[in-house]
Amino acid sequence: MPALPLQCINSPLTPSGTGSKPLASIGSIHKVFNDTSDYVGLSLSADGRKVLAVQAEALSNLWTTDFSGENPTQITIGKSDGFSGVTWTPDDKLVFTSYVPGGAVLCEVDPDGANRRQLTSTDYVAWYPAVSRDGRYVVFLSDRDGRAKLWHIDRDGNNLAPIRGTEHAMQHVFSEDGHWLIFSTRMGDAFALVKAPVSGGEPVQLTRSYGNVPRISPDGKRLLYHGVDIERRQPQFVIIPADGGPQLQRLDIPASADQGSFTWTPDGKAVLYVNRLEGESRLWRLPLDGKPAAPFNSFTAPMINGFDWSSSSHKLVYACGTNYTSLALITPEP
């Protein structure tokens, strides 16, 4: 089946009429596009030759600033750079997910945007990179064998291998000593935090209640994660010992706080998180001493999808962009 051309229609979504029918009635399945867009709300025309769908895309690029947020500099020009993860390396380079024709891959780039190179192929997706403490390899989430698990690869893109015991993993971090991977995974009906040896092995459960998106403290002794007070239905940041154990602190956060974009401040005395208010994203700082949260710096963007900072160069990197949707009319070629 030849590729079908895409016509974007900048008009409000309207009902498809009584002639639509389920796509399942078409018969055999064929791949239509090889792009990185999401297509939802499919509706088939009465003659079965046209499809109307909502095309959803996320545009994102990497920007760097100092901690003040002044003088931001865009360093990549891609489609969705950093949308599913960006991190500094110990030698002050950046590893991030980029959406290219064919899929989501890992790339590495210098902090000024030079020397960009691709680390993984488009055969399967690669999300949420984490660089080892010695900078030798990268761990990331992929579905390369048909189910989500963590994989590692050398910084030069060689020696790709799965990590045993990390099936169904999500976001992840290295322990302070670099010997363990701490990650969120589904346990029954909710997410919990576990850890598994980097060399592979049986995971050890760290939390019994809901826990997602782990972040290790600068001193390596505490673990921060996103949790929920079930009784109050209140989202929170929760802190426990890095090896697991009783909760040390729970901090209420607003519903506008991004559940996946947060980390410790370098001094370990506060949490930085992305706050989305009135169509604008900005970093906010939440102290651990009970003081109220407040904006951290002056940098704002329509959407901040993730951020990280370099301990050696005192720079912040942001994955900034926007989401947009349009109607797509898919028709066969003449």
N, C-alpha and C positions, 0 to 999 in steps of 0.2 A: 504494500500500500504506500503510495507516495506521501510525502509530508504535506500537511494541509496548511494553507496560508492563514495567517491570523489577522483579523481586522478589528482594531480597537475602536469602540464606540463610546465617546464621551457624553453619555446621556443617562438619565436616571434608569434604574432597573424597573422594567415593567413586566407584568405577568405574561407568560408565554402563550396563553390561550388554551383552548380545549384540545388542540391538536397534539400536545406534547405527550410523550410516553416514556417508560423507563428505558435507559440505555441498555439494560440487560436483553431487550428484545432484538438488538442489532445482530447478535450472533457472536462470532469469534472476536477476540480482543486484539486490537492493533495499537502499537505505540504511535501517538500523534505528534508529540513534541519532545524535544530533548533539551528543554530550557529549565530554569530554576524557579519558575512561577508556580503558584498554587492555583488550581482551578476548582471552583466550588459552585454549587447551585446549578448543575447542568440541566438543560432543557432541550429536548429534541423536537425538531420541526415535524409537521404532520407527514411530509414526504420522506422523512428519515435521512435527508441529505445535509441538514444544517444543525449545528449545535450552538446554543447560546450559553455562555458561562461567565461567572465573575472571575476575572484574573486578578490575583492578589500578589503583590511583589513588595519586597523589603529592600530599600536602597541603603547602603551603609558604607562608610569609608573610615579610615583611621586618621585621628588627629592627635597631636601632642601639644602639651602646654607645661608650664611649671606649676607648682602647687597652687599658685594664686589664681590660675585660670586665665591669666592675661596672655595676649599674643598667641592665640592658638594657630597651629600650622597643620594643614592637611598634608599627609604624607603618602596616601594611596589614592588611586583613581580606579576603583573596581566597581562591581555591582553590589556585592553584599559582604565587603571585607569586615571581619570581626563580628559579624552578626551572631555567630554561634561560638564565640570565644576568641579572646586575645590575651596574651601574656608576655611579660618580659622574660628574657633569658638571663642567666648570671653574667654573661658578657655583653649585656645591653643591646641585644637585638630583639626583634618582636616575632613571635610565632602566632599565627591566627588562622581561623577558618575563612576561606574565600569560596564564594559560589561562582563557578565558571561553567561554561557550556559542558554538560555531561554530569555535573554533580558538585558536591562540596568537598574541597580539598584543603590540606594544610599548606601554608606558605610561610616563608621567613623573609624578613626585610630589615634593613638597617633603620635606625631611628630617624634618619632624614629621608627615608623612602627609597634609597638606592639599593642595588643588588637584590632585588626581589627574585626569589626562586621558589619553585613548587616542590614540596616534599613527598606528597602522596599522589596516587593516580586517581582518575575519575571513575574507576571501576566500582567503587563503593564510597559511601559518605565518610567524612572525618570531622568530628565535632569536639569542642571543648578541650583544646590542648593544654597540657600541664608539662612543664619542663623539669627534669630532674635537678636536684640540688647541685650536682657537679656539671650540669649543662650538657651531658653527653647524649641524652635521648629524650624523646617526647612520648608521653602517654596521651591517648585520645580515645574517644568513644566512636565505635563503628559497628556496622551490621554485616561485616564482610563474610561471615559464615552463616548468615541467615537470621541471627539473633544479636541483639545489642550486647556488647561486652567491651572491655578495655583492651587496647592494643598498644604496643610500644614500637618505636622506630628510632633508629639512630638519627642524629641531627643532619647527616648527609643524605637521609632518605633510604638507607639500606637496612637490612635485617629486620624487616617487618615480622612481628609475631604476636599472637594473642596472649593474654595474661589469664591463666587458669584461676577460677574462683571469682571472676568478676562478671558473670552472666547477669544481665538485666541492670547493669550499672548505669548511673546517670552522671551528674557532675562529680568531680573528684579532685583531690589534692594529695600531695606527698606529705608524709609525716616529717617531723623535723630531722630525724636521722636518715631519711631517704629510703628506709627499708620497707615502708608500708604505704599502701594506697588507701586513703579514706574516701568513701563514696556513698552516695545515696542509691538505694535500690528498693524495689517494691517487696514488701513483706506482708502478704495477705492483701488487705484492702487499702493499705497506706504505705508511704515511703518511710524508711528508717535508715540510719547510718550504720555502716559496717566498715571493717578494714580487712585488707588481704595483703599478703606479702607481695612485694614487687616481683619476686621470682615466681609467683604463682602458688596457690594453696587455698585451703579452706578459709572462708571469711569468718570474722569474729564480729558479732553484733554489738554495737556501741549504744544504741538508743532503743527503748521499748515503745515510746510514743512517736508521733509523726516527726520526722526530721528530714530536711532536704538542703542541698547546696552547702556542703561543709567548707569552712575556711579556718586554716590553722593560724594561731596567733604568732606574732613576730618572735616571741621567745620559745615557741614550740610546745608550750605547756597547756594551752587551752584550745578548745574547739568551738567555733561559732557556727551556728546553722539557723536556717529558717524553720520556725515551728508555729504552732497554733495552740491557743488556749481553747480547748474544745467547748467547755461550758459557756464561755463568753463569745465564742466564735471570733476571737481576737488574734490577728497575726502578730507574731513576736519574733525577736531574735533571742536565741537561747545559747547559753555558754555552759559547757561541761569540761571536765578534764580531758586532755588530748587522748588518754587511753581509755576513756569511758568512765562512767560513774555518776554520782548524784549531780543534779543540775546546780550550777554555781550562781546563775543569774538569768532572769527573764526580763526582756525589755519590750513593752508594747510599741508597735509601729503602726503608722496609718495605712489604710487600704491603698493609698497612692504610692506606697513604697514598692519598688520592683522586687519581686520575690527571688530573682536570680542574680541581681546586680548589686553586690555589697561586699565589703571586706573590712579588715582591721585598719586603723591608722598605724603608722610606723611605730608609734610609742606604745601601742596596745591599750590606750586609754579610751578609745571611742570606736564606733563603727561608722564607716562611710557607706552610704547607699544612694541609689538613684531614686529621686522623688519625681513623680510625674504629676504636674499640676497645671490645669488650664492649657493643655496642649504643649507644654514645655517640660523638658527634662533638665534636672540639675542635681549636682551632688549635695547631699546634706550630711551633717556630722551629728551623731547621737552619742553623747558622753556616757560612760559607764557609771559615773558618780551621781546620776539622778537628775542632772541638769537637762533642760529641754533641748530638743534637736534644733539645729539652725543651718542655713546654707553654709557650705564649706568654702566655696570660692565663687568667682563671677562667671564661670563658663556655663553657658546654656546651649541647648540644641532642641530641635523638634522631638528627637528621640535619641537617648543614649542607651545603646543596647548592651554595653559592657564597658569595663574600664579596669586598668591595673596601673601600678606605679613601680618605677625602678628605684630600688634602694640605693643604687650607686650614683645615678645621674640626677635624682630628684626631679624626675619628669613623670607626668601622668600621660597615659594613652587612653583615648576614648574611641569606641566604635559608635559613630554618630550617623544618623540618617533619618529616613522617614518611611512609612508604609503608605502605599496607595493602591486603590482598586479601580478597575474599569471593566466595562462589558466587553467580552470577546465573542465575535461571531466567527465560527469555524465552518468553512465551506470547502467542498472538494475542489481540486484543481480541474480546470476545463479538460 
